[in-house]
Amino acid sequence: MSAGGAATLSWLLAAVWLSAAAALGLLAALIALRAARAAFDGWRGRRRAAFASALDGLITGRPDAARGLHPRLWGDAGVVEEMLTQAALPLTGPLRADIARAAQDLGLVERRLRQLRAGPAHARAQAAERLGLLGSSSAVEPLKAALSDSNAEVRRAAVRALGRLRDPSALPALAALIGADREMPGEPVSQALLGYGEAAAPVLLGLARGPGRGRALRLLGRLRILAAAPLIAEALAHDPDAAVRADAARAAADLGHPDAAARLRSALSDESAAVRAQAARALGAVGDPESAPHLEAALDDSDWWTRAYAAQALTRLGEPGLEHLRRVAAGADGPPRRLAREMLDALGLPR
Amino acid sequence: MTAWARAFVTSVDWLVLAYFVGLHGAYLLFLLLSAFALRDYMRRLRYGAYDLLFQNPATPAVSVLMPAYNEAVNIAVSVRGVLNLNYPAFDVIVINDGSRDGTLAELKREFALVRTERDFEGRLPTRAVRAVYRSLSAPNLTVIDKDNGGKSDSLNAGINAARTPYVCAVDADIVMEEDALLRVMRPIVEDPERVVAVGGIVRIANGCRIAHGRVVEPRLPRSLLPMFQVVEYLRAFLGARTGLSSVNGLLIISGAFGVFSRLRALEVGGYRTDTVGEDMELVCALHARLRESGRAYRVVFVADPVCWTEVPGDATTLSRQRRRWQRGLLEALALHRRMLFDGRYGVLGWLSYPFFFFFEGWGPAVEIAGYLSVTLSLLMGWVDASFAFAFLTLSIGLGVTITLCSIVLEELTFHRYRAWTDLARMTLYGLIENLGYRQLTSLYRCLGLWDYLRGRQGWGEMRRAGLGA
């Protein structure tokens, strides 16, 4: 063997030994991991059993039951927190407040607040999420501060948490995010505000002419705030932004207010297909029989969604709408007839 | 002549050595990337708030597209599993691709189908649609019966029929996790502007206990070939795809389960019907279109087990599957060859594409050539026996190390196989797969390469035991 070949061989052998050592190390790590997990699961199960009766007491309305947790809490904060948050999720009212108080008394809230203030990004996000689940009002201010965290995940988690807490003092801070935070898609802010119900109306009405007006109008519609009807109608007719007009039409659909019918009928000839489609959908929700001829005409719209929503809307107008559908179903072949027939078939009605 | 032959064979030996070093180096890099990506993913699971995602008004609607060709054995179980998904807004479109085994009759019987007229919005060309059915028992189920045109053609018909912003292409022989759609849609909900496609981990259903269209007890397969494939899938999904996804370099989303933006899929012309690598081709086409137009986008891989599939249990079916996969891979790569070492495609041009081209595409040929040349070199005395033995041991050692790393990642993350015997068996098969199974699949892939070179078409039959079996 040449000198070069011998050198290569020695390199190869070194690599063999290295890979063998790595494989053995990984094997040992696997066994250790599995053993550690088994031990941890066993310990967790035993701790859960130990706390179960105290937590049952809490959930069934005996707040003093939490006292039973204290002497044994050392090292078990994670287990107790997990059990408390799971228990709290389906609860509302005084029982949820009891759990929040217990979490506060046990120091669980303080532990998460420390993480929210000083932990790494993933820990801050987790802390925010848990604080929302634990339901303690003392977390509201730190969570409001977390809305301007440098990390988008933390901000998102803080929004969700404030949505769960439903503390009125957080409403302006949440509403200010509408249309402002571009790194928070998926509407967690809308979802959080919806959780507040009618309490969010004044703040949203104040936003209905600003940069986030489209979303504010949609939320007002979903919350069925009748005071928003004039604002919705005005935006539908005059807003220069087609996306806002479409949002206004969706809001009108959710609101279902008959006063909007005339404006919605006009919107069926809007230049934007999205507005026409949403207007057709809204006319079905409003349920004004006078809209039937307009919806029948919309069955021949160039946009598929407008046609589909118009057909759906006609079925929601009752007999006047169905009459128009039947007429189209018996008419000349084309997309309107096919759509009308499908709608009637779907309802199990004769053509 | 002998000198020439010796020089040639020795060159092949060195090429094979370089190939193994490169392949394992790439795998180690992907594993490293995967480890970081999985750490972040597991952390995010802790503040995932899936309950809110379920109630979120912005969670977009999805059409689950399920092409079915001769799937009468599994179709009812699969469709029922999909219909019971935990997701706020979805419908299911089953596309019967001219099956000859009573798939449509089975669907009609199980789901009370009635014929309907339906206007398709999409305009992708497909084979003739014979009829469209809706279900009386499941209002969100539509069945399209069409002439046989292949899986891509069926998926295109499904894209045409879908009315939702996202489509989820699934195989008819899979069992989905209840929260599969919630998990894969989360990246889209959080970043709808940029995320155009999402894939998830496919696991092996052979041996699992399945009830009511769900895997109720994950178990390892009892037979040899599926067991090897468990280890192989762990390595491919946890070890490689997760890592590639973390640098937006994912070129494959499994055809068994993948979510795509319907508009983007229409923009690139849907699935190509002239390749059996249609799933990879679509992902490549999306990458190419979006990179070329300079748009910000992401193709994401969710490191969560989302569905379970039955894998081949016999050598003949495995051979057909691997030959088809290899041909599909090479076809997709050939269609997008402009990506190779092209700076416009970033990490795709410099990492993903070269990896798939050199190691996955042509690698099997190098591997088989290596086995032959090393054997010949030994017989002729052209290479030192200790050298050959060291090389063989190293390639096995590195293969085992990479497999063990993937098993460690599984242990640290999803931990689906709970018994100690499962761990022992996975480790054992990780060790012995290098002593036969790897060579067997390399041979099948080589045959696939040959099929590609001589322009073979078609899918080949897949024999199934049935998920309920």
Interface residues (C-beta under 8 A of the other chain):
Chain A: M1 G5 T8 L9 L12 L13 A15 V16 S19 A20 A22 A23 L26 L27 A29 L30 I31 L33 R34 R37 L89 H122 A125 Q126 A128 E129 R130 E153 R156 A157 R160 G163 P185 G186 E187 P188 S190 Q191 L194 R222 W304 R307 A308 P335 R338 L339 R341 E342 D345 A346
Chain B: D40 R43 R44 R46 Y47 A49 D51 L52 Q55 N56 P57 A58 T59 V114 T116 E117 R118 D119 E121 R134 R163 V189 E190 D191 P192 E193 D384 S386 F387 A390 F391 T393 L394 G397 L398 V400 T401 L404 C405 I407 V408 E411 L412 H415 W420 L423 T427
